[in-house]
Amino acid sequence: MPQESPHIEGPVGARTLIGGRVVDYFAGSGYLGLQSHPEVVRAAQAALERYGFSSATSRGGYGEHALYAELEREACAFFGDERVLYLPSGYLAAAALVQASSAQFEHIFIDSCAHFSLWDAAQATNKPITPFRHRQAEHLSELLRRELRPGERPLVLSDGVFPISGEVAPLPGLLEALEPYGGLCYIDDAHAAGVLGGHGRGTLEYFDVRPGACRSVKTLAKALGGAGGVITGEAGWTEGIERDSRACVGASPPPLASAAASACALRLARLQPDLRRQLAANVAQAKAGLRALGWALEDTPVPIICLEARPGVNLLRLRKRLFEAGIAVEFERAYPSTPPGGALRIAVFATHSREQIDRLVNQIGRYLG
């Protein structure tokens, strides 16, 4: 975000306080509106008062806690898996997954627009890295044929949903390209968890990918309104990841209050599927309005709307005009998946009203003249 931007001063939601002004908030990533939900806040408060802020030790032995067990039960219930590894962030979860699997591959192939977390995880292995053109499974297939040496096994890395463009990875195509080589495929599902799929379980559920064909890391800090990263799967597989990753053993766990709040948010997301249905309806409304203003937008339920640069439109000036009209959106220049020339990134929440979405579209239309 540009340095001159005012600070956020209120709870994050469909409306919040920024720089002393109450505005419609179409930024960030609180897609389900759970980060400031009263029950989530109360869960954090109760944990803080009863247990203090932190366990002040690593997991294992006396570092285990009932709140971590509760979080893991809720994560297993939400994602439909046997076991979960809970880490301080999705960023670290990606590092842990790649690190623990390093004996199973010799060469990494990564989407050129992948998130920093995947690039850092790949580079830490000290193994060859070959980027493939963004979302182009055909190019991945070509590179696999050309770059792999006899006997080498590949690892393919991609975001599930890209954080600025809002595009969904072509996961079936990536897996088809990978199939002849018996390799691994991991995705960063930070912006898909809680949003995509019939239960909100992410990109694998969205494409009905069979268990084990691809693995993902998720964050609880975006749509799911909590904090920390998770790796989920069968008990035997996750035990192997935990055993072989230094991050799982050595990183301090998230604070206890964060675990309590995250468990509550997961439970709400699971028991209130209407949140996802309302989010999808809001996304459809916003995309329809913005398509009418001339932007080509993919027809997906992803709540990230990317308005690319186009002739005669100064996106920075548009962002400023919107804020003056009481609407906060983001402008990005160089974050992963940002198109050339920068973009306005609009985040739609389940808690936005139809009137707020209409006001956003109408104000952009007024600027365009």
C-alpha positions as CSV (number, residue, x, y, z in Angstrom):
1,M,0.0,0.0,0.0
2,P,1.4,3.5,-0.8
3,Q,3.2,5.1,2.2
4,E,0.9,8.1,2.2
5,S,-2.1,6.0,3.0
6,P,-3.8,6.7,6.3
7,H,-3.9,4.0,9.0
8,I,-6.8,1.7,9.7
9,E,-8.3,2.6,13.1
10,G,-11.3,0.3,13.5
11,P,-12.2,-3.3,13.3
12,V,-11.9,-4.7,9.8
13,G,-15.2,-5.3,8.1
14,A,-17.5,-4.1,5.3
15,R,-17.2,-0.6,6.9
16,T,-14.4,0.6,9.1
17,L,-12.5,3.6,10.3
18,I,-9.5,4.8,8.2
19,G,-7.7,8.1,8.8
20,G,-10.6,9.3,11.0
21,R,-13.2,8.6,8.3
22,V,-15.8,5.7,8.2
23,V,-15.5,4.2,4.8
24,D,-16.8,1.2,2.8
25,Y,-13.9,-1.2,3.0
26,F,-13.1,-3.2,-0.2
27,A,-9.5,-4.1,0.7
28,G,-7.6,-6.8,2.6
29,S,-8.8,-10.4,2.6
30,G,-11.5,-10.9,5.3
31,Y,-13.8,-12.4,2.7
32,L,-16.3,-14.1,5.1
33,G,-16.3,-11.2,7.6
34,L,-15.2,-13.5,10.5
35,Q,-12.1,-11.5,11.6
36,S,-14.2,-9.1,13.7
37,H,-17.2,-11.4,14.4
38,P,-18.3,-11.0,18.1
39,E,-18.0,-14.7,18.8
40,V,-14.4,-14.8,17.5
41,V,-13.5,-11.7,19.5
42,R,-15.1,-13.3,22.7
43,A,-13.2,-16.5,22.1
44,A,-9.9,-14.6,22.0
45,Q,-10.8,-12.6,25.1
46,A,-11.7,-15.6,27.1
47,A,-8.5,-17.5,26.2
48,L,-6.4,-14.4,27.0
49,E,-8.0,-14.0,30.4
50,R,-7.8,-17.7,31.3
51,Y,-4.5,-18.7,29.9
52,G,-2.5,-15.6,29.1
53,F,-1.1,-14.7,25.7
54,S,1.3,-17.4,24.9
55,S,2.3,-20.9,25.8
56,A,6.0,-19.6,25.8
57,T,7.4,-22.9,24.5
58,S,7.4,-25.1,21.4
59,R,4.9,-27.8,20.8
60,G,5.5,-31.2,22.3
61,G,5.6,-32.3,25.9
62,Y,4.3,-29.5,28.1
63,G,4.0,-27.3,25.1
64,E,0.8,-29.0,24.1
65,H,-2.4,-27.3,25.1
66,A,-6.1,-27.9,25.0
67,L,-6.6,-24.8,22.7
68,Y,-4.3,-26.2,20.1
69,A,-6.2,-29.5,20.2
70,E,-9.5,-27.7,19.8
71,L,-8.1,-25.7,16.8
72,E,-6.9,-28.9,15.2
73,R,-10.2,-30.6,15.7
74,E,-12.0,-27.7,14.1
75,A,-9.6,-27.6,11.2
76,C,-10.0,-31.3,10.5
77,A,-13.8,-30.9,10.6
78,F,-13.7,-27.9,8.2
79,F,-11.3,-29.4,5.7
80,G,-12.5,-32.9,6.0
81,D,-9.1,-34.4,6.8
82,E,-7.7,-36.7,9.5
83,R,-5.0,-34.6,10.9
84,V,-3.7,-31.0,10.8
85,L,-0.3,-29.4,11.4
86,Y,-0.8,-25.9,12.8
87,L,2.0,-23.3,12.2
88,P,2.4,-19.6,12.9
89,S,1.7,-18.6,9.3
90,G,0.8,-19.9,5.9
91,Y,4.1,-18.6,4.7
92,L,5.9,-20.9,7.1
93,A,3.6,-23.8,6.3
94,A,4.7,-23.6,2.7
95,A,8.4,-23.7,3.8
96,A,7.7,-26.7,6.1
97,L,5.9,-28.7,3.4
98,V,8.6,-28.2,0.8
99,Q,11.4,-28.8,3.3
100,A,9.9,-32.0,4.6
101,S,9.5,-33.4,1.0
102,S,12.9,-32.5,-0.3
103,A,14.1,-36.1,-0.6
104,Q,11.2,-36.8,-2.9
105,F,12.1,-34.5,-5.8
106,E,15.2,-33.2,-7.7
107,H,13.9,-30.3,-9.7
108,I,11.2,-27.6,-9.0
109,F,8.9,-26.1,-11.5
110,I,7.1,-23.0,-10.3
111,D,4.4,-20.6,-11.8
112,S,6.3,-17.4,-12.7
113,C,3.7,-15.4,-10.7
114,A,3.7,-17.6,-7.6
115,H,3.7,-16.0,-4.2
116,F,6.9,-15.1,-2.4
117,S,6.3,-18.0,0.1
118,L,6.6,-20.6,-2.6
119,W,9.7,-18.9,-4.2
120,D,11.4,-18.7,-0.8
121,A,10.5,-22.3,0.0
122,A,11.8,-23.5,-3.4
123,Q,15.1,-21.5,-3.1
124,A,15.7,-22.9,0.4
125,T,16.1,-26.4,-1.0
126,N,19.1,-25.5,-3.2
127,K,17.7,-27.5,-6.0
128,P,17.2,-26.4,-9.6
129,I,14.2,-24.1,-10.1
130,T,12.5,-23.6,-13.5
131,P,9.6,-21.1,-13.8
132,F,6.8,-21.8,-16.2
133,R,4.6,-19.2,-17.8
134,H,1.8,-18.0,-15.6
135,R,-1.1,-20.5,-15.6
136,Q,0.1,-22.2,-18.7
137,A,0.0,-26.0,-18.2
138,E,1.2,-26.5,-21.8
139,H,4.4,-24.6,-21.1
140,L,4.9,-26.7,-17.9
141,S,4.6,-29.8,-19.9
142,E,7.1,-28.6,-22.4
143,L,9.6,-27.7,-19.7
144,L,9.2,-31.0,-17.9
145,R,10.1,-32.8,-21.1
146,R,13.0,-30.5,-21.8
147,E,14.6,-29.9,-18.4
148,L,14.2,-33.1,-16.4
149,R,17.1,-35.5,-16.5
150,P,16.6,-39.3,-16.5
151,G,15.4,-40.4,-13.1
152,E,14.7,-36.9,-11.8
153,R,11.4,-36.3,-10.0
154,P,9.7,-32.9,-10.3
155,L,7.9,-30.7,-7.8
156,V,5.3,-28.3,-9.2
157,L,4.4,-25.2,-7.2
158,S,1.6,-22.7,-7.8
159,D,-0.9,-20.5,-6.0
160,G,-4.4,-21.9,-5.9
161,V,-5.9,-18.4,-6.2
162,F,-3.5,-15.6,-7.1
163,P,-3.6,-12.8,-4.6
164,I,-3.9,-9.7,-6.9
165,S,-5.2,-11.0,-10.2
166,G,-7.8,-13.3,-8.5
167,E,-7.1,-16.0,-11.1
168,V,-7.5,-19.7,-10.3
169,A,-4.7,-22.0,-11.1
170,P,-5.4,-24.5,-13.9
171,L,-4.9,-27.3,-11.5
172,P,-6.3,-30.2,-13.7
173,G,-3.9,-29.1,-16.5
174,L,-0.9,-28.9,-14.1
175,L,-1.6,-32.4,-12.8
176,E,-2.1,-33.8,-16.3
177,A,1.3,-32.4,-17.3
178,L,2.9,-33.8,-14.2
179,E,1.4,-37.3,-14.5
180,P,4.0,-39.0,-16.7
181,Y,6.8,-38.1,-14.3
182,G,5.4,-39.3,-11.0
183,G,6.2,-36.0,-9.3
184,L,4.6,-33.9,-6.6
185,C,2.3,-30.9,-6.8
186,Y,1.8,-28.4,-4.0
187,I,-0.3,-25.2,-4.0
188,D,-0.6,-22.2,-1.8
189,D,-4.3,-22.0,-1.0
190,A,-4.2,-18.9,1.1
191,H,-6.9,-17.1,-0.9
192,A,-9.0,-20.2,-1.8
193,A,-9.4,-21.7,1.7
194,G,-12.8,-20.8,3.0
195,V,-14.0,-19.6,-0.4
196,L,-13.7,-22.2,-3.2
197,G,-15.4,-25.6,-3.3
198,G,-18.7,-26.8,-2.0
199,H,-17.5,-26.8,1.6
200,G,-15.0,-23.9,1.2
201,R,-12.1,-26.4,1.4
202,G,-10.2,-24.7,-1.5
203,T,-8.9,-25.3,-4.9
204,L,-8.6,-29.1,-4.7
205,E,-12.3,-29.3,-3.8
206,Y,-13.2,-26.8,-6.5
207,F,-11.7,-29.0,-9.2
208,D,-12.7,-32.3,-7.4
209,V,-9.1,-33.4,-7.3
210,R,-8.6,-36.8,-5.7
211,P,-6.9,-36.9,-2.2
212,G,-3.2,-37.2,-2.5
213,A,-2.9,-36.1,-6.2
214,C,-2.0,-32.6,-4.9
215,R,-1.3,-31.1,-1.5
216,S,-2.0,-27.6,-0.3
217,V,-1.1,-25.2,2.5
218,K,-3.8,-22.9,3.8
219,T,-3.8,-19.8,6.0
220,L,-6.5,-19.1,8.6
221,A,-5.7,-15.4,8.4
222,K,-7.7,-14.5,5.3
223,A,-11.3,-15.7,4.5
224,L,-11.3,-17.7,7.7
225,G,-10.7,-14.8,10.0
226,G,-8.1,-16.3,12.3
227,A,-4.4,-16.6,12.3
228,G,-1.8,-19.2,11.5
229,G,-1.2,-21.7,8.7
230,V,-2.3,-25.3,8.3
231,I,-1.3,-28.4,6.4
232,T,-4.0,-31.1,6.4
233,G,-4.1,-34.7,5.3
234,E,-4.1,-38.3,6.3
235,A,-2.6,-39.1,9.6
236,G,0.4,-41.1,8.3
237,W,1.3,-38.4,5.7
238,T,1.1,-35.5,8.1
239,E,3.2,-37.4,10.6
240,G,5.9,-37.7,8.0
241,I,5.8,-34.0,7.2
242,E,6.0,-33.1,10.9
243,R,8.9,-35.5,11.5
244,D,10.9,-34.3,8.5
245,S,10.3,-30.5,8.8
246,R,12.5,-28.5,11.1
247,A,9.8,-25.7,11.0
248,C,7.2,-28.0,12.6
249,V,9.5,-28.9,15.4
250,G,11.4,-25.6,15.9
251,A,8.9,-22.8,15.4
252,S,7.0,-21.4,18.3
253,P,3.3,-22.0,17.9
254,P,0.7,-19.2,17.4
255,P,-0.4,-17.4,20.6
256,L,-3.1,-19.2,22.6
257,A,-5.6,-16.4,22.0
258,S,-5.1,-16.7,18.2
259,A,-5.7,-20.5,18.4
260,A,-9.0,-19.9,20.3
261,A,-10.2,-17.3,17.9
262,S,-9.2,-19.4,14.9
263,A,-11.0,-22.4,16.2
264,C,-14.1,-20.3,16.7
265,A,-13.9,-18.8,13.2
266,L,-13.5,-22.3,11.6
267,R,-16.5,-23.5,13.5
268,L,-18.6,-20.5,12.3
269,A,-17.5,-21.0,8.7
270,R,-18.4,-24.7,8.8
271,L,-21.8,-24.2,10.5
272,Q,-22.9,-21.2,8.5
273,P,-22.5,-22.1,4.8
274,D,-24.8,-19.1,4.0
275,L,-21.7,-17.0,4.4
276,R,-20.1,-18.5,1.3
277,R,-23.4,-18.3,-0.6
278,Q,-23.8,-14.7,0.2
279,L,-20.1,-14.1,-0.7
280,A,-20.7,-15.7,-4.1
281,A,-23.8,-13.6,-4.7
282,N,-21.9,-10.4,-3.8
283,V,-19.0,-11.4,-6.1
284,A,-21.4,-12.0,-9.0
285,Q,-23.0,-8.6,-8.4
286,A,-19.8,-6.7,-8.3
287,K,-18.3,-8.5,-11.3
288,A,-21.4,-7.9,-13.4
289,G,-21.3,-4.2,-12.6
290,L,-17.6,-3.8,-13.4
291,R,-17.9,-5.9,-16.6
292,A,-20.5,-3.3,-17.7
293,L,-17.8,-0.7,-17.3
294,G,-15.5,-2.4,-19.6
295,W,-13.3,-4.8,-17.6
296,A,-13.0,-8.4,-18.7
297,L,-13.4,-10.5,-15.5
298,E,-13.4,-14.3,-15.1
299,D,-16.6,-15.9,-14.1
300,T,-15.5,-17.5,-10.8
301,P,-16.6,-17.1,-7.2
302,V,-13.2,-15.7,-6.2
303,P,-13.7,-12.5,-4.2
304,I,-10.6,-10.7,-5.6
305,I,-11.5,-8.4,-8.4
306,C,-8.5,-7.1,-10.4
307,L,-9.0,-3.9,-12.4
308,E,-6.1,-3.7,-14.8
309,A,-4.6,-0.6,-16.3
310,R,-6.2,0.6,-19.5
311,P,-5.8,3.7,-21.7
312,G,-7.2,6.9,-20.3
313,V,-7.6,5.5,-16.7
314,N,-5.2,6.6,-14.0
315,L,-5.6,3.9,-11.4
316,L,-3.9,5.8,-8.6
317,R,-6.1,8.8,-9.2
318,L,-9.2,6.5,-9.3
319,R,-8.1,5.0,-5.9
320,K,-7.8,8.5,-4.5
321,R,-11.2,9.6,-5.9
322,L,-12.8,6.5,-4.4
323,F,-11.4,7.2,-1.0
324,E,-12.6,10.8,-1.2
325,A,-16.1,9.3,-1.9
326,G,-15.8,7.0,1.2
327,I,-14.6,3.8,-0.5
328,A,-11.3,2.1,0.3
329,V,-9.7,-0.1,-2.4
330,E,-6.0,-1.1,-2.9
331,F,-3.6,-0.2,-5.7
332,E,-0.7,-2.6,-6.3
333,R,2.3,-2.3,-8.5
334,A,4.6,-5.3,-8.0
335,Y,3.0,-7.8,-5.7
336,P,2.9,-11.4,-7.1
337,S,0.4,-11.7,-10.0
338,T,0.0,-8.0,-10.4
339,P,-0.5,-7.3,-14.2
340,P,1.7,-4.9,-16.1
341,G,1.0,-1.3,-15.2
342,G,-0.4,-2.1,-11.8
343,A,-4.0,-2.8,-10.8
344,L,-6.8,-1.8,-8.4
345,R,-7.5,-4.8,-6.2
346,I,-11.0,-4.9,-4.9
347,A,-11.9,-7.4,-2.2
348,V,-15.5,-8.4,-1.8
349,F,-16.8,-9.6,1.5
350,A,-19.9,-11.6,2.5
351,T,-20.8,-8.8,4.8
352,H,-21.0,-6.1,2.0
353,S,-24.5,-4.9,1.3
354,R,-26.0,-4.6,-2.2
355,E,-26.0,-0.9,-1.7
356,Q,-22.3,-0.8,-0.9
357,I,-21.5,-2.8,-4.0
358,D,-23.7,-0.5,-6.2
359,R,-22.0,2.5,-4.7
360,L,-18.6,1.2,-5.6
361,V,-19.6,0.4,-9.2
362,N,-21.4,3.7,-9.6
363,Q,-18.4,5.7,-8.2
364,I,-16.0,4.0,-10.6
365,G,-18.5,4.7,-13.5
366,R,-18.6,8.4,-12.5
367,Y,-14.8,8.6,-12.7
368,L,-14.7,7.0,-16.1
369,G,-17.3,9.6,-17.2
